[in-house]
């Protein structure tokens, strides 16, 4: 019996190790605050400061945005116009569905089948932003993000993304030089993460959205490529929340969005608000499953002994001793 217990515990240890390894990157995101690569307020000149002109320009002056067609909805035009008006010397590119597919078909034909067969349109909107940054460089901005000041200081980094809550990075505002190794890794990883996770919210988030980008970011940092601040540098800087949109001197301002989230997203948000309860429930469920597996293992072992003639069926010990019609006691198992 002791040998059997050792085998049982070893198998369960293997299962737990496999599960932890499968979600290890997600677990590390919980403790990743981005502070190592943070863009600090002290290194950002104030709006209209002459110090801005002394900063190097690595990222090209291109603003990218995406929409279905050229007719941007009225509730986003103020945000869109704020970025265009503040950056008259920047090239502005609105990537419609047709233009996006044309770029993929022309420059990245290996991805066209995946691009065409995404289940949710938002997945194509997510994917194209990575491709245009990898191909042309520049700054991508969601249509519900307005520009609060000129973005010139952000051109001095080879690549940047923004921190989001509660963990990871977002894909609504980011910038890069053409061919930056991080965004090359991102576009190369898209096909491998194209899976259906049943719930639309999780499918989008983990196939093309911020969760996907955050996982690739963690893997990129773990690879050791996240070094170097020059034109050939691979570092990815992180725009923190204060610098993003919390103050008058922040770069962006948030406007009303047109959410693609459905009922499943509300369920996920509920899970986020009640994560402690769900964690406790998870441990309880794991304990129940463990006891169930141990019970099944014991019955299978005893059945094998019975078939071998070692233990008569009526003499086989039970896990449970009946005290009365309603109460049972779980017995401690010893060697048979």
GUKOL-119243 format. One record per residue (C-alpha): x, y, z; residue in one letter; residue number from 1. Coordinates in Angstrom, 3 decimals. Layout:
residues N
@X: X&Y: Y&Z: Z&residu: A&num: NUM .
...
This chain:
residues 336
@X: 0.000&Y: 0.000&Z: 0.000&residu: X&num: 1 .
@X: 2.848&Y: 2.374&Z: 0.779&residu: X&num: 2 .
@X: 4.286&Y: 1.850&Z: -2.672&residu: X&num: 3 .
@X: 0.882&Y: 2.507&Z: -4.164&residu: X&num: 4 .
@X: 0.545&Y: 5.708&Z: -2.144&residu: X&num: 5 .
@X: 3.938&Y: 6.879&Z: -3.390&residu: X&num: 6 .
@X: 2.925&Y: 6.237&Z: -6.997&residu: X&num: 7 .
@X: -0.374&Y: 8.033&Z: -6.470&residu: X&num: 8 .
@X: 1.327&Y: 11.091&Z: -4.966&residu: X&num: 9 .
@X: 3.958&Y: 11.110&Z: -7.721&residu: X&num: 10 .
@X: 1.310&Y: 11.085&Z: -10.461&residu: X&num: 11 .
@X: -0.605&Y: 13.905&Z: -8.781&residu: X&num: 12 .
@X: 2.612&Y: 15.910&Z: -8.402&residu: X&num: 13 .
@X: 3.219&Y: 15.510&Z: -12.145&residu: X&num: 14 .
@X: -0.297&Y: 16.741&Z: -12.908&residu: X&num: 15 .
@X: 0.078&Y: 19.786&Z: -10.654&residu: X&num: 16 .
@X: 3.495&Y: 20.564&Z: -12.154&residu: X&num: 17 .
@X: 2.061&Y: 20.367&Z: -15.675&residu: X&num: 18 .
@X: -0.836&Y: 22.671&Z: -14.796&residu: X&num: 19 .
@X: 1.415&Y: 25.241&Z: -13.108&residu: X&num: 20 .
@X: 3.817&Y: 25.161&Z: -16.064&residu: X&num: 21 .
@X: 0.911&Y: 25.698&Z: -18.473&residu: X&num: 22 .
@X: -0.204&Y: 28.896&Z: -16.740&residu: X&num: 23 .
@X: 3.159&Y: 30.030&Z: -15.357&residu: X&num: 24 .
@X: 3.369&Y: 33.120&Z: -17.579&residu: X&num: 25 .
@X: -0.138&Y: 34.152&Z: -16.542&residu: X&num: 26 .
@X: 0.801&Y: 33.708&Z: -12.895&residu: X&num: 27 .
@X: 3.902&Y: 35.871&Z: -13.271&residu: X&num: 28 .
@X: 1.745&Y: 38.651&Z: -14.728&residu: X&num: 29 .
@X: 0.055&Y: 38.956&Z: -11.338&residu: X&num: 30 .
@X: 3.285&Y: 40.248&Z: -9.798&residu: X&num: 31 .
@X: 4.598&Y: 42.205&Z: -12.814&residu: X&num: 32 .
@X: 4.289&Y: 45.963&Z: -12.225&residu: X&num: 33 .
@X: 6.347&Y: 47.143&Z: -15.203&residu: X&num: 34 .
@X: 8.466&Y: 49.386&Z: -12.991&residu: X&num: 35 .
@X: 11.771&Y: 48.171&Z: -14.452&residu: X&num: 36 .
@X: 10.961&Y: 49.677&Z: -17.856&residu: X&num: 37 .
@X: 8.626&Y: 52.457&Z: -16.716&residu: X&num: 38 .
@X: 8.713&Y: 55.843&Z: -18.439&residu: X&num: 39 .
@X: 9.060&Y: 58.134&Z: -15.444&residu: X&num: 40 .
@X: 7.559&Y: 61.611&Z: -15.209&residu: X&num: 41 .
@X: 10.996&Y: 63.061&Z: -14.539&residu: X&num: 42 .
@X: 12.257&Y: 62.056&Z: -17.998&residu: X&num: 43 .
@X: 9.285&Y: 63.599&Z: -19.830&residu: X&num: 44 .
@X: 9.637&Y: 67.318&Z: -20.592&residu: X&num: 45 .
@X: 6.603&Y: 69.447&Z: -19.865&residu: X&num: 46 .
@X: 4.295&Y: 70.313&Z: -22.774&residu: X&num: 47 .
@X: 5.890&Y: 72.949&Z: -25.035&residu: X&num: 48 .
@X: 9.198&Y: 72.706&Z: -23.171&residu: X&num: 49 .
@X: 12.288&Y: 73.492&Z: -25.321&residu: X&num: 50 .
@X: 13.836&Y: 70.308&Z: -23.917&residu: X&num: 51 .
@X: 11.573&Y: 68.285&Z: -26.199&residu: X&num: 52 .
@X: 13.634&Y: 69.363&Z: -29.207&residu: X&num: 53 .
@X: 16.760&Y: 67.862&Z: -27.626&residu: X&num: 54 .
@X: 15.248&Y: 64.384&Z: -27.480&residu: X&num: 55 .
@X: 16.153&Y: 61.903&Z: -30.233&residu: X&num: 56 .
@X: 13.394&Y: 60.916&Z: -32.656&residu: X&num: 57 .
@X: 13.472&Y: 57.162&Z: -33.126&residu: X&num: 58 .
@X: 9.826&Y: 56.393&Z: -33.879&residu: X&num: 59 .
@X: 8.564&Y: 57.854&Z: -37.175&residu: X&num: 60 .
@X: 5.896&Y: 60.559&Z: -37.012&residu: X&num: 61 .
@X: 2.946&Y: 58.391&Z: -38.022&residu: X&num: 62 .
@X: -0.362&Y: 58.021&Z: -36.172&residu: X&num: 63 .
@X: -2.308&Y: 54.822&Z: -36.893&residu: X&num: 64 .
@X: -5.961&Y: 54.213&Z: -36.084&residu: X&num: 65 .
@X: -8.481&Y: 51.592&Z: -37.196&residu: X&num: 66 .
@X: -12.153&Y: 51.523&Z: -38.094&residu: X&num: 67 .
@X: -14.510&Y: 49.575&Z: -40.348&residu: X&num: 68 .
@X: -14.568&Y: 52.317&Z: -42.993&residu: X&num: 69 .
@X: -13.801&Y: 56.018&Z: -43.432&residu: X&num: 70 .
@X: -16.989&Y: 57.135&Z: -41.634&residu: X&num: 71 .
@X: -15.834&Y: 57.395&Z: -38.027&residu: X&num: 72 .
@X: -18.810&Y: 57.671&Z: -35.621&residu: X&num: 73 .
@X: -19.624&Y: 61.100&Z: -34.227&residu: X&num: 74 .
@X: -18.842&Y: 60.154&Z: -30.618&residu: X&num: 75 .
@X: -15.221&Y: 59.399&Z: -31.592&residu: X&num: 76 .
@X: -14.551&Y: 62.350&Z: -33.865&residu: X&num: 77 .
@X: -13.571&Y: 64.699&Z: -31.059&residu: X&num: 78 .
@X: -10.898&Y: 62.275&Z: -29.859&residu: X&num: 79 .
@X: -9.730&Y: 61.607&Z: -33.427&residu: X&num: 80 .
@X: -9.583&Y: 65.312&Z: -34.258&residu: X&num: 81 .
@X: -7.632&Y: 66.134&Z: -31.106&residu: X&num: 82 .
@X: -4.793&Y: 63.864&Z: -32.223&residu: X&num: 83 .
@X: -4.815&Y: 65.101&Z: -35.832&residu: X&num: 84 .
@X: -4.916&Y: 68.802&Z: -34.909&residu: X&num: 85 .
@X: -2.096&Y: 68.534&Z: -32.386&residu: X&num: 86 .
@X: 0.136&Y: 66.700&Z: -34.894&residu: X&num: 87 .
@X: -0.140&Y: 68.482&Z: -38.226&residu: X&num: 88 .
@X: 3.420&Y: 67.425&Z: -39.051&residu: X&num: 89 .
@X: 2.591&Y: 63.723&Z: -38.512&residu: X&num: 90 .
@X: 1.311&Y: 61.377&Z: -41.180&residu: X&num: 91 .
@X: -2.165&Y: 60.120&Z: -40.300&residu: X&num: 92 .
@X: -3.366&Y: 56.665&Z: -41.410&residu: X&num: 93 .
@X: -6.851&Y: 55.309&Z: -40.781&residu: X&num: 94 .
@X: -6.815&Y: 51.571&Z: -41.403&residu: X&num: 95 .
@X: -10.204&Y: 50.474&Z: -42.698&residu: X&num: 96 .
@X: -11.156&Y: 46.813&Z: -43.046&residu: X&num: 97 .
@X: -10.334&Y: 46.916&Z: -46.766&residu: X&num: 98 .
@X: -6.949&Y: 48.614&Z: -46.279&residu: X&num: 99 .
@X: -6.068&Y: 46.247&Z: -43.456&residu: X&num: 100 .
@X: -6.759&Y: 43.159&Z: -45.531&residu: X&num: 101 .
@X: -4.839&Y: 44.610&Z: -48.475&residu: X&num: 102 .
@X: -1.749&Y: 45.121&Z: -46.294&residu: X&num: 103 .
@X: -1.915&Y: 41.557&Z: -44.975&residu: X&num: 104 .
@X: -2.497&Y: 40.087&Z: -48.427&residu: X&num: 105 .
@X: 0.371&Y: 42.069&Z: -49.959&residu: X&num: 106 .
@X: 3.034&Y: 42.029&Z: -47.241&residu: X&num: 107 .
@X: 2.092&Y: 39.100&Z: -44.989&residu: X&num: 108 .
@X: 0.307&Y: 36.484&Z: -47.149&residu: X&num: 109 .
@X: 1.278&Y: 33.756&Z: -44.672&residu: X&num: 110 .
@X: -1.170&Y: 35.332&Z: -42.202&residu: X&num: 111 .
@X: -4.076&Y: 36.014&Z: -44.577&residu: X&num: 112 .
@X: -5.937&Y: 32.772&Z: -43.899&residu: X&num: 113 .
@X: -5.822&Y: 33.382&Z: -40.138&residu: X&num: 114 .
@X: -6.808&Y: 37.027&Z: -40.606&residu: X&num: 115 .
@X: -9.804&Y: 36.173&Z: -42.793&residu: X&num: 116 .
@X: -11.028&Y: 33.415&Z: -40.512&residu: X&num: 117 .
@X: -11.040&Y: 35.242&Z: -37.209&residu: X&num: 118 .
@X: -14.461&Y: 34.710&Z: -35.624&residu: X&num: 119 .
@X: -14.787&Y: 38.202&Z: -34.172&residu: X&num: 120 .
@X: -14.118&Y: 41.427&Z: -36.127&residu: X&num: 121 .
@X: -12.324&Y: 42.911&Z: -33.111&residu: X&num: 122 .
@X: -9.649&Y: 40.234&Z: -33.551&residu: X&num: 123 .
@X: -8.780&Y: 41.666&Z: -36.975&residu: X&num: 124 .
@X: -8.773&Y: 45.177&Z: -35.497&residu: X&num: 125 .
@X: -6.359&Y: 43.961&Z: -32.807&residu: X&num: 126 .
@X: -4.087&Y: 42.100&Z: -35.210&residu: X&num: 127 .
@X: -3.694&Y: 44.875&Z: -37.780&residu: X&num: 128 .
@X: -2.363&Y: 47.324&Z: -35.188&residu: X&num: 129 .
@X: 0.545&Y: 44.982&Z: -34.464&residu: X&num: 130 .
@X: 1.299&Y: 44.542&Z: -38.150&residu: X&num: 131 .
@X: 1.300&Y: 48.270&Z: -38.984&residu: X&num: 132 .
@X: 3.655&Y: 49.015&Z: -36.087&residu: X&num: 133 .
@X: 5.980&Y: 46.181&Z: -37.080&residu: X&num: 134 .
@X: 5.893&Y: 47.258&Z: -40.737&residu: X&num: 135 .
@X: 5.781&Y: 51.058&Z: -40.722&residu: X&num: 136 .
@X: 6.497&Y: 51.997&Z: -37.128&residu: X&num: 137 .
@X: 4.741&Y: 54.953&Z: -35.541&residu: X&num: 138 .
@X: 2.136&Y: 55.306&Z: -32.809&residu: X&num: 139 .
@X: -1.134&Y: 53.398&Z: -32.657&residu: X&num: 140 .
@X: -4.065&Y: 55.013&Z: -30.784&residu: X&num: 141 .
@X: -7.570&Y: 53.653&Z: -30.218&residu: X&num: 142 .
@X: -10.334&Y: 55.930&Z: -31.489&residu: X&num: 143 .
@X: -11.673&Y: 56.443&Z: -27.960&residu: X&num: 144 .
@X: -8.305&Y: 57.839&Z: -26.839&residu: X&num: 145 .
@X: -7.880&Y: 61.551&Z: -27.440&residu: X&num: 146 .
@X: -4.537&Y: 63.362&Z: -27.430&residu: X&num: 147 .
@X: -4.050&Y: 65.682&Z: -24.456&residu: X&num: 148 .
@X: -0.656&Y: 67.014&Z: -25.632&residu: X&num: 149 .
@X: 1.856&Y: 66.391&Z: -28.403&residu: X&num: 150 .
@X: 3.353&Y: 62.920&Z: -28.392&residu: X&num: 151 .
@X: 6.874&Y: 63.974&Z: -29.416&residu: X&num: 152 .
@X: 8.568&Y: 62.778&Z: -26.168&residu: X&num: 153 .
@X: 7.289&Y: 59.254&Z: -26.838&residu: X&num: 154 .
@X: 9.155&Y: 59.181&Z: -30.150&residu: X&num: 155 .
@X: 12.463&Y: 58.945&Z: -28.285&residu: X&num: 156 .
@X: 11.994&Y: 55.295&Z: -27.284&residu: X&num: 157 .
@X: 12.460&Y: 52.330&Z: -29.636&residu: X&num: 158 .
@X: 9.164&Y: 50.883&Z: -28.406&residu: X&num: 159 .
@X: 6.574&Y: 51.532&Z: -25.730&residu: X&num: 160 .
@X: 3.295&Y: 50.127&Z: -24.465&residu: X&num: 161 .
@X: 1.075&Y: 51.206&Z: -21.603&residu: X&num: 162 .
@X: 0.412&Y: 49.588&Z: -18.223&residu: X&num: 163 .
@X: -3.130&Y: 48.578&Z: -17.462&residu: X&num: 164 .
@X: -5.036&Y: 47.466&Z: -14.367&residu: X&num: 165 .
@X: -5.100&Y: 45.095&Z: -12.654&residu: X&num: 166 .
@X: -2.087&Y: 43.602&Z: -14.440&residu: X&num: 167 .
@X: -0.311&Y: 43.421&Z: -17.776&residu: X&num: 168 .
@X: -0.273&Y: 45.889&Z: -20.645&residu: X&num: 169 .
@X: -2.934&Y: 47.202&Z: -23.002&residu: X&num: 170 .
@X: -2.983&Y: 47.511&Z: -26.787&residu: X&num: 171 .
@X: -4.980&Y: 50.746&Z: -27.056&residu: X&num: 172 .
@X: -1.934&Y: 53.031&Z: -27.225&residu: X&num: 173 .
@X: 1.585&Y: 51.917&Z: -28.190&residu: X&num: 174 .
@X: 4.489&Y: 52.891&Z: -30.385&residu: X&num: 175 .
@X: 7.536&Y: 51.377&Z: -32.061&residu: X&num: 176 .
@X: 10.227&Y: 51.795&Z: -34.664&residu: X&num: 177 .
@X: 9.745&Y: 49.713&Z: -37.847&residu: X&num: 178 .
@X: 10.833&Y: 46.117&Z: -37.379&residu: X&num: 179 .
@X: 11.135&Y: 46.291&Z: -33.604&residu: X&num: 180 .
@X: 11.860&Y: 42.734&Z: -32.336&residu: X&num: 181 .
@X: 9.015&Y: 42.815&Z: -29.825&residu: X&num: 182 .
@X: 6.343&Y: 43.496&Z: -32.434&residu: X&num: 183 .
@X: 7.933&Y: 41.016&Z: -34.806&residu: X&num: 184 .
@X: 7.533&Y: 38.417&Z: -32.058&residu: X&num: 185 .
@X: 3.943&Y: 39.543&Z: -31.527&residu: X&num: 186 .
@X: 2.897&Y: 39.065&Z: -35.151&residu: X&num: 187 .
@X: 4.759&Y: 35.751&Z: -35.353&residu: X&num: 188 .
@X: 2.868&Y: 34.520&Z: -32.272&residu: X&num: 189 .
@X: -0.648&Y: 35.361&Z: -33.440&residu: X&num: 190 .
@X: -1.303&Y: 32.114&Z: -35.305&residu: X&num: 191 .
@X: -0.249&Y: 29.970&Z: -32.352&residu: X&num: 192 .
@X: -2.667&Y: 31.752&Z: -30.025&residu: X&num: 193 .
@X: -5.633&Y: 31.586&Z: -32.390&residu: X&num: 194 .
@X: -7.866&Y: 29.287&Z: -30.338&residu: X&num: 195 .
@X: -11.537&Y: 29.315&Z: -29.405&residu: X&num: 196 .
@X: -11.965&Y: 29.430&Z: -25.619&residu: X&num: 197 .
@X: -15.808&Y: 29.113&Z: -25.742&residu: X&num: 198 .
@X: -16.425&Y: 32.526&Z: -24.143&residu: X&num: 199 .
@X: -16.000&Y: 35.346&Z: -26.727&residu: X&num: 200 .
@X: -14.360&Y: 37.709&Z: -24.228&residu: X&num: 201 .
@X: -11.665&Y: 35.217&Z: -23.249&residu: X&num: 202 .
@X: -11.195&Y: 34.148&Z: -26.877&residu: X&num: 203 .
@X: -10.548&Y: 37.731&Z: -27.998&residu: X&num: 204 .
@X: -8.438&Y: 38.740&Z: -25.009&residu: X&num: 205 .
@X: -6.152&Y: 35.701&Z: -25.228&residu: X&num: 206 .
@X: -5.905&Y: 35.386&Z: -29.016&residu: X&num: 207 .
@X: -5.263&Y: 39.003&Z: -30.092&residu: X&num: 208 .
@X: -6.159&Y: 41.343&Z: -27.234&residu: X&num: 209 .
@X: -4.364&Y: 42.789&Z: -24.203&residu: X&num: 210 .
@X: -3.969&Y: 39.436&Z: -22.424&residu: X&num: 211 .
@X: -2.289&Y: 37.959&Z: -25.498&residu: X&num: 212 .
@X: -0.017&Y: 41.004&Z: -25.770&residu: X&num: 213 .
@X: 0.825&Y: 40.816&Z: -22.058&residu: X&num: 214 .
@X: 1.805&Y: 37.135&Z: -22.284&residu: X&num: 215 .
@X: 4.062&Y: 37.788&Z: -25.286&residu: X&num: 216 .
@X: 5.558&Y: 40.776&Z: -23.442&residu: X&num: 217 .
@X: 6.459&Y: 38.565&Z: -20.469&residu: X&num: 218 .
@X: 7.978&Y: 35.932&Z: -22.741&residu: X&num: 219 .
@X: 9.906&Y: 38.625&Z: -24.595&residu: X&num: 220 .
@X: 11.388&Y: 39.938&Z: -21.341&residu: X&num: 221 .
@X: 12.234&Y: 36.421&Z: -20.205&residu: X&num: 222 .
@X: 14.149&Y: 35.848&Z: -23.454&residu: X&num: 223 .
@X: 16.603&Y: 38.627&Z: -22.568&residu: X&num: 224 .
@X: 15.850&Y: 40.650&Z: -25.725&residu: X&num: 225 .
@X: 14.392&Y: 43.566&Z: -23.748&residu: X&num: 226 .
@X: 17.613&Y: 45.619&Z: -23.710&residu: X&num: 227 .
@X: 18.944&Y: 48.669&Z: -25.499&residu: X&num: 228 .
@X: 17.365&Y: 52.110&Z: -25.876&residu: X&num: 229 .
@X: 18.830&Y: 53.229&Z: -29.204&residu: X&num: 230 .
@X: 17.610&Y: 52.765&Z: -32.750&residu: X&num: 231 .
@X: 18.763&Y: 49.152&Z: -32.673&residu: X&num: 232 .
@X: 17.603&Y: 48.607&Z: -29.102&residu: X&num: 233 .
@X: 15.110&Y: 45.942&Z: -28.157&residu: X&num: 234 .
@X: 13.794&Y: 47.499&Z: -24.970&residu: X&num: 235 .
@X: 10.054&Y: 48.009&Z: -24.523&residu: X&num: 236 .
@X: 9.297&Y: 50.968&Z: -22.256&residu: X&num: 237 .
@X: 6.089&Y: 51.132&Z: -20.225&residu: X&num: 238 .
@X: 3.842&Y: 54.185&Z: -20.028&residu: X&num: 239 .
@X: 2.329&Y: 54.173&Z: -16.552&residu: X&num: 240 .
@X: -1.198&Y: 55.258&Z: -15.680&residu: X&num: 241 .
@X: -0.245&Y: 58.752&Z: -14.446&residu: X&num: 242 .
@X: 1.568&Y: 59.546&Z: -17.659&residu: X&num: 243 .
@X: -1.167&Y: 57.935&Z: -19.731&residu: X&num: 244 .
@X: -4.319&Y: 59.858&Z: -18.803&residu: X&num: 245 .
@X: -4.683&Y: 60.867&Z: -15.147&residu: X&num: 246 .
@X: -3.430&Y: 64.452&Z: -15.227&residu: X&num: 247 .
@X: -3.555&Y: 67.633&Z: -17.255&residu: X&num: 248 .
@X: 0.014&Y: 66.967&Z: -18.376&residu: X&num: 249 .
@X: -0.710&Y: 63.306&Z: -19.325&residu: X&num: 250 .
@X: -0.503&Y: 62.309&Z: -22.979&residu: X&num: 251 .
@X: -4.013&Y: 60.980&Z: -23.521&residu: X&num: 252 .
@X: -7.617&Y: 61.552&Z: -22.485&residu: X&num: 253 .
@X: -10.262&Y: 58.846&Z: -22.548&residu: X&num: 254 .
@X: -13.544&Y: 59.307&Z: -24.419&residu: X&num: 255 .
@X: -16.689&Y: 57.223&Z: -24.584&residu: X&num: 256 .
@X: -16.105&Y: 53.913&Z: -26.285&residu: X&num: 257 .
@X: -18.288&Y: 51.463&Z: -28.197&residu: X&num: 258 .
@X: -17.638&Y: 48.296&Z: -26.225&residu: X&num: 259 .
@X: -17.652&Y: 44.896&Z: -27.940&residu: X&num: 260 .
@X: -18.016&Y: 43.228&Z: -24.540&residu: X&num: 261 .
@X: -20.987&Y: 40.903&Z: -24.010&residu: X&num: 262 .
@X: -22.548&Y: 39.005&Z: -21.111&residu: X&num: 263 .
@X: -19.492&Y: 36.780&Z: -20.833&residu: X&num: 264 .
@X: -17.338&Y: 39.869&Z: -20.212&residu: X&num: 265 .
@X: -19.579&Y: 40.912&Z: -17.332&residu: X&num: 266 .
@X: -19.134&Y: 37.425&Z: -15.912&residu: X&num: 267 .
@X: -15.340&Y: 37.747&Z: -16.189&residu: X&num: 268 .
@X: -15.445&Y: 41.147&Z: -14.479&residu: X&num: 269 .
@X: -17.553&Y: 39.609&Z: -11.697&residu: X&num: 270 .
@X: -14.890&Y: 36.932&Z: -11.300&residu: X&num: 271 .
@X: -12.244&Y: 39.651&Z: -11.021&residu: X&num: 272 .
@X: -14.174&Y: 41.397&Z: -8.251&residu: X&num: 273 .
@X: -14.624&Y: 38.130&Z: -6.340&residu: X&num: 274 .
@X: -11.262&Y: 36.531&Z: -6.958&residu: X&num: 275 .
@X: -10.650&Y: 35.681&Z: -3.267&residu: X&num: 276 .
@X: -13.921&Y: 33.757&Z: -3.028&residu: X&num: 277 .
@X: -13.176&Y: 31.955&Z: -6.290&residu: X&num: 278 .
@X: -9.638&Y: 31.121&Z: -5.136&residu: X&num: 279 .
@X: -10.961&Y: 29.561&Z: -1.923&residu: X&num: 280 .
@X: -13.546&Y: 27.667&Z: -3.952&residu: X&num: 281 .
@X: -10.814&Y: 26.446&Z: -6.283&residu: X&num: 282 .
@X: -8.770&Y: 25.029&Z: -3.400&residu: X&num: 283 .
@X: -11.883&Y: 23.344&Z: -2.002&residu: X&num: 284 .
@X: -12.707&Y: 21.855&Z: -5.398&residu: X&num: 285 .
@X: -9.121&Y: 20.624&Z: -5.742&residu: X&num: 286 .
@X: -9.347&Y: 18.950&Z: -2.332&residu: X&num: 287 .
@X: -12.598&Y: 17.223&Z: -3.288&residu: X&num: 288 .
@X: -11.125&Y: 16.045&Z: -6.579&residu: X&num: 289 .
@X: -8.015&Y: 14.782&Z: -4.786&residu: X&num: 290 .
@X: -10.075&Y: 12.793&Z: -2.318&residu: X&num: 291 .
@X: -12.151&Y: 11.414&Z: -5.156&residu: X&num: 292 .
@X: -9.068&Y: 10.284&Z: -7.052&residu: X&num: 293 .
@X: -7.668&Y: 8.682&Z: -3.909&residu: X&num: 294 .
@X: -10.950&Y: 6.818&Z: -3.350&residu: X&num: 295 .
@X: -11.011&Y: 5.611&Z: -6.965&residu: X&num: 296 .
@X: -7.372&Y: 4.539&Z: -6.720&residu: X&num: 297 .
@X: -8.085&Y: 2.538&Z: -3.550&residu: X&num: 298 .
@X: -11.064&Y: 0.769&Z: -5.054&residu: X&num: 299 .
@X: -9.141&Y: -0.111&Z: -8.221&residu: X&num: 300 .
@X: -6.238&Y: -1.450&Z: -6.147&residu: X&num: 301 .
@X: -8.491&Y: -3.601&Z: -4.010&residu: X&num: 302 .
@X: -10.361&Y: -4.867&Z: -7.055&residu: X&num: 303 .
@X: -7.064&Y: -5.943&Z: -8.554&residu: X&num: 304 .
@X: -6.144&Y: -7.774&Z: -5.355&residu: X&num: 305 .
@X: -9.508&Y: -9.515&Z: -5.312&residu: X&num: 306 .
@X: -9.072&Y: -10.687&Z: -8.891&residu: X&num: 307 .
@X: -5.644&Y: -12.003&Z: -7.936&residu: X&num: 308 .
@X: -7.203&Y: -14.019&Z: -5.138&residu: X&num: 309 .
@X: -5.486&Y: -12.111&Z: -2.359&residu: X&num: 310 .
@X: -8.482&Y: -10.517&Z: -0.702&residu: X&num: 311 .
@X: -12.034&Y: -11.895&Z: -0.732&residu: X&num: 312 .
@X: -14.607&Y: -9.309&Z: -1.740&residu: X&num: 313 .
@X: -16.364&Y: -9.379&Z: 1.614&residu: X&num: 314 .
@X: -13.104&Y: -8.905&Z: 3.482&residu: X&num: 315 .
@X: -12.058&Y: -5.821&Z: 1.540&residu: X&num: 316 .
@X: -11.764&Y: -2.800&Z: 3.845&residu: X&num: 317 .
@X: -13.969&Y: 0.180&Z: 3.065&residu: X&num: 318 .
@X: -13.186&Y: 3.862&Z: 3.178&residu: X&num: 319 .
@X: -16.373&Y: 4.467&Z: 5.141&residu: X&num: 320 .
@X: -17.745&Y: 2.984&Z: 8.342&residu: X&num: 321 .
@X: -21.464&Y: 3.346&Z: 8.886&residu: X&num: 322 .
@X: -22.487&Y: 4.491&Z: 12.366&residu: X&num: 323 .
@X: -26.210&Y: 4.681&Z: 11.705&residu: X&num: 324 .
@X: -28.587&Y: 5.264&Z: 8.812&residu: X&num: 325 .
@X: -27.446&Y: 8.856&Z: 8.288&residu: X&num: 326 .
@X: -23.838&Y: 9.175&Z: 9.527&residu: X&num: 327 .
@X: -20.632&Y: 7.855&Z: 8.034&residu: X&num: 328 .
@X: -17.047&Y: 8.039&Z: 9.237&residu: X&num: 329 .
@X: -14.076&Y: 8.222&Z: 6.833&residu: X&num: 330 .
@X: -11.590&Y: 5.539&Z: 7.881&residu: X&num: 331 .
@X: -7.829&Y: 5.887&Z: 7.689&residu: X&num: 332 .
@X: -6.465&Y: 3.429&Z: 5.148&residu: X&num: 333 .
@X: -3.546&Y: 1.135&Z: 6.058&residu: X&num: 334 .
@X: -1.793&Y: -1.600&Z: 4.202&residu: X&num: 335 .
@X: -4.042&Y: -4.417&Z: 3.082&residu: X&num: 336 .
